[in-house]
Amino acid sequence: MSPVTRSTGHDSPGRPRDPLVEPRALTAALEIYGQHGWSGFTMGRVTMLARVGKSSIYRRWPDRVELLTAAFERTALLFELDDSRVAGLPFQEQLLTMVQRRLYTYTTPTGTAIIRLQVEHHCGPDEVGEIWKGTLSRFRNGLRILLGDAHVTSRLRPEASPELLAEALEGSMIMHALAPPFPGAGAANINEQSFALVKQVVGPWLTDPMTLPAGARPLPPIIGAGGRPA
């Protein structure tokens, strides 16, 4: 059974289950993991940040592996839902929107947790690697699939590599989040940064020039401020 849907029922006899416990706990789990890594990720820290009782946490997720897995599974599902919402847009607008949403997320506590997992799953314990494989390995598929389809439909030049372009975009977004390229770069001007990023990385490989204005503002992301669903 998926850790996301493990619990049904009540927090205690005669008391209705609080529907806000799970989203608060999962959001707090990502924030704690992003700040402290696997070695500092404890159920106690999550309960304090989420302001929920330990019994409510342990009833849903009996250990920290299941809790963090559930948190990243929720994140992966939100990204997949975000990507599906733009599936009908023209290619360039779809690409820009996906980059905007990812770049924005990297500026939130959820993004910090994603970056840490991408590092720790290479060098951390087996549990962390399993969490990565079961959840965020899917996170990278959206851009690869979109660019792969664009290559097949001749929106990218024949000599372009969709896989390398997707990796270049992801790597550039991570660097933008970790080391802003210029003063003032941050969540306030994500649209402009995203347009510049797509234009510099993918633009030279397009069969048609970039046409979207830098101020284009497509659909807002489902993952809102602080890593919470908008």
C-alpha positions as CSV (number, residue, x, y, z in Angstrom):
1,M,0.0,0.0,0.0
2,S,1.3,3.5,-0.9
3,P,2.5,5.5,2.1
4,V,0.4,8.4,0.8
5,T,-2.9,6.5,1.3
6,R,-1.9,4.3,4.2
7,S,-4.4,5.7,6.7
8,T,-8.2,5.9,6.7
9,G,-10.3,6.4,9.7
10,H,-9.9,8.5,12.8
11,D,-7.1,10.0,14.8
12,S,-8.7,8.8,18.0
13,P,-12.0,7.1,19.0
14,G,-14.9,9.4,18.6
15,R,-12.8,12.2,17.0
16,P,-13.0,12.9,13.2
17,R,-9.8,12.7,11.4
18,D,-8.2,16.1,10.8
19,P,-7.8,16.5,7.0
20,L,-5.0,19.0,7.5
21,V,-2.7,16.7,9.4
22,E,-1.3,14.9,6.3
23,P,-0.5,18.0,4.2
24,R,1.0,19.8,7.1
25,A,3.1,16.7,8.0
26,L,4.3,16.1,4.5
27,T,5.2,19.7,3.9
28,A,7.1,19.8,7.2
29,A,8.9,16.6,6.3
30,L,10.2,18.1,3.1
31,E,11.3,21.3,5.0
32,I,13.1,19.3,7.7
33,Y,14.8,17.1,5.2
34,G,15.9,20.0,3.1
35,Q,17.4,21.8,6.1
36,H,19.0,18.8,7.9
37,G,19.4,16.0,5.4
38,W,18.8,12.3,6.1
39,S,21.0,12.3,9.2
40,G,19.0,15.0,10.8
41,F,15.6,14.0,9.5
42,T,13.6,12.8,12.6
43,M,9.9,12.2,13.3
44,G,10.2,14.5,16.3
45,R,11.4,17.5,14.2
46,V,8.6,16.9,11.8
47,T,5.9,16.8,14.5
48,M,7.2,20.0,16.0
49,L,7.3,21.9,12.7
50,A,3.9,20.6,11.6
51,R,2.4,21.1,15.1
52,V,0.7,17.7,15.1
53,G,0.8,14.9,17.7
54,K,3.3,12.1,17.4
55,S,0.5,9.6,17.5
56,S,-1.1,11.1,14.4
57,I,2.2,10.9,12.5
58,Y,3.1,7.3,13.6
59,R,-0.5,6.1,12.8
60,R,0.0,7.2,9.2
61,W,3.7,6.5,8.7
62,P,5.3,4.1,11.2
63,D,8.9,5.2,10.4
64,R,10.8,8.1,8.8
65,V,11.4,6.2,5.5
66,E,7.7,5.9,4.9
67,L,7.1,9.5,5.9
68,L,9.7,11.0,3.6
69,T,8.7,8.6,0.8
70,A,5.1,9.9,1.1
71,A,6.3,13.5,1.1
72,F,8.3,13.0,-2.1
73,E,5.5,10.9,-3.7
74,R,3.1,13.8,-3.2
75,T,5.6,16.2,-4.8
76,A,6.1,13.9,-7.8
77,L,2.3,13.6,-8.3
78,L,1.9,17.3,-8.1
79,F,4.6,17.8,-10.8
80,E,2.9,15.2,-13.0
81,L,-0.4,16.9,-12.5
82,D,1.1,20.3,-13.3
83,D,2.7,18.9,-16.5
84,S,-0.6,17.3,-17.6
85,R,-2.4,20.7,-17.3
86,V,-0.2,22.2,-20.1
87,A,-0.2,19.3,-22.4
88,G,-2.4,21.0,-25.0
89,L,-0.3,24.2,-25.2
90,P,2.0,25.0,-28.2
91,F,5.4,23.4,-27.7
92,Q,7.4,26.6,-26.8
93,E,4.7,27.8,-24.3
94,Q,4.5,24.3,-22.8
95,L,8.3,24.2,-22.4
96,L,8.5,27.7,-20.8
97,T,5.7,26.9,-18.4
98,M,7.3,23.7,-17.2
99,V,10.6,25.5,-16.7
100,Q,8.9,28.3,-14.8
101,R,7.2,26.0,-12.5
102,R,10.3,24.0,-11.8
103,L,12.5,27.0,-11.3
104,Y,9.9,28.5,-8.9
105,T,9.7,25.3,-6.9
106,Y,13.5,25.3,-6.6
107,T,13.2,28.6,-4.7
108,T,10.9,27.0,-2.1
109,P,11.6,24.6,0.8
110,T,10.3,21.8,-1.4
111,G,13.0,22.7,-4.0
112,T,15.7,22.6,-1.3
113,A,14.5,19.1,-0.4
114,I,14.5,18.0,-4.1
115,I,18.1,19.2,-4.5
116,R,19.3,17.5,-1.4
117,L,17.7,14.2,-2.4
118,Q,19.3,14.4,-5.8
119,V,22.7,14.6,-4.1
120,E,22.1,12.2,-1.2
121,H,20.7,9.4,-3.2
122,H,24.1,9.0,-4.8
123,C,26.1,8.9,-1.6
124,G,23.6,8.3,1.2
125,P,22.3,5.1,2.7
126,D,20.2,2.6,0.7
127,E,17.0,4.0,2.1
128,V,17.6,7.4,0.5
129,G,18.3,5.7,-2.9
130,E,15.1,3.8,-2.7
131,I,13.1,6.9,-1.9
132,W,14.6,8.6,-5.0
133,K,13.9,5.6,-7.2
134,G,10.3,5.3,-6.1
135,T,9.4,9.0,-6.4
136,L,11.6,11.8,-7.8
137,S,13.2,9.7,-10.6
138,R,9.9,10.5,-12.3
139,F,10.4,14.2,-11.8
140,R,12.9,14.3,-14.6
141,N,10.7,12.6,-17.1
142,G,8.4,15.6,-18.0
143,L,11.1,17.7,-19.8
144,R,12.7,14.7,-21.4
145,I,9.4,13.5,-22.8
146,L,8.4,16.9,-24.1
147,L,11.8,17.5,-25.7
148,G,11.8,14.0,-27.2
149,D,8.4,14.6,-28.8
150,A,9.6,17.9,-30.1
151,H,12.6,16.2,-31.7
152,V,10.4,13.6,-33.4
153,T,8.0,16.3,-34.7
154,S,10.9,18.4,-36.0
155,R,10.5,21.3,-33.6
156,L,14.1,20.6,-32.6
157,R,16.9,20.4,-35.1
158,P,17.9,16.8,-36.1
159,E,21.3,17.0,-34.4
160,A,19.8,18.1,-31.1
161,S,19.9,15.6,-28.1
162,P,16.6,15.9,-26.1
163,E,18.2,14.0,-23.2
164,L,21.2,16.4,-23.0
165,L,18.9,19.5,-23.3
166,A,16.7,18.2,-20.5
167,E,19.7,17.7,-18.3
168,A,21.1,21.1,-19.2
169,L,17.8,22.7,-18.2
170,E,17.6,20.9,-14.9
171,G,21.2,21.6,-14.0
172,S,20.8,25.3,-14.9
173,M,17.7,25.6,-12.7
174,I,19.5,24.0,-9.8
175,M,22.4,26.4,-10.2
176,H,20.0,29.3,-10.4
177,A,18.5,28.2,-7.1
178,L,21.8,27.5,-5.3
179,A,23.8,30.5,-6.7
180,P,21.6,33.2,-8.2
181,P,23.4,34.5,-11.3
182,F,22.8,38.2,-10.6
183,P,21.5,40.4,-7.7
184,G,17.8,40.3,-7.4
185,A,17.4,36.9,-9.1
186,G,14.7,35.1,-7.2
187,A,11.0,34.2,-7.1
188,A,10.0,37.8,-8.0
189,N,11.3,37.5,-11.6
190,I,11.0,33.8,-12.3
191,N,9.3,34.5,-15.6
192,E,12.1,36.5,-17.0
193,Q,14.8,34.1,-15.7
194,S,12.9,31.1,-17.2
195,F,12.6,32.8,-20.6
196,A,16.3,33.6,-20.7
197,L,17.2,30.1,-19.6
198,V,15.0,28.4,-22.3
199,K,16.3,30.8,-24.9
200,Q,19.9,30.2,-24.1
201,V,19.8,26.4,-23.6
202,V,17.1,25.3,-26.0
203,G,16.8,28.3,-28.3
204,P,19.8,27.5,-30.6
205,W,18.3,24.0,-31.2
206,L,14.8,25.1,-32.2
207,T,13.7,24.9,-35.8
208,D,11.6,28.0,-35.2
209,P,12.8,31.1,-33.2
210,M,11.6,31.8,-29.7
211,T,8.3,33.8,-30.0
212,L,7.0,34.1,-26.4
213,P,7.6,37.4,-24.7
214,A,9.7,37.4,-21.6
215,G,6.7,38.6,-19.5
216,A,4.5,35.7,-20.5
217,R,2.6,34.4,-17.5
218,P,1.0,31.0,-18.1
219,L,-1.0,29.0,-15.6
220,P,0.2,29.2,-12.0
221,P,1.8,26.1,-10.5
222,I,-0.1,23.8,-8.3
223,I,2.8,23.8,-5.9
224,G,2.5,27.2,-4.3
225,A,4.6,29.3,-1.8
226,G,6.3,27.3,0.8
227,G,5.9,24.0,-1.1
228,R,2.2,23.9,-0.4
229,P,-0.5,23.2,-3.1
230,A,-1.7,26.5,-4.5
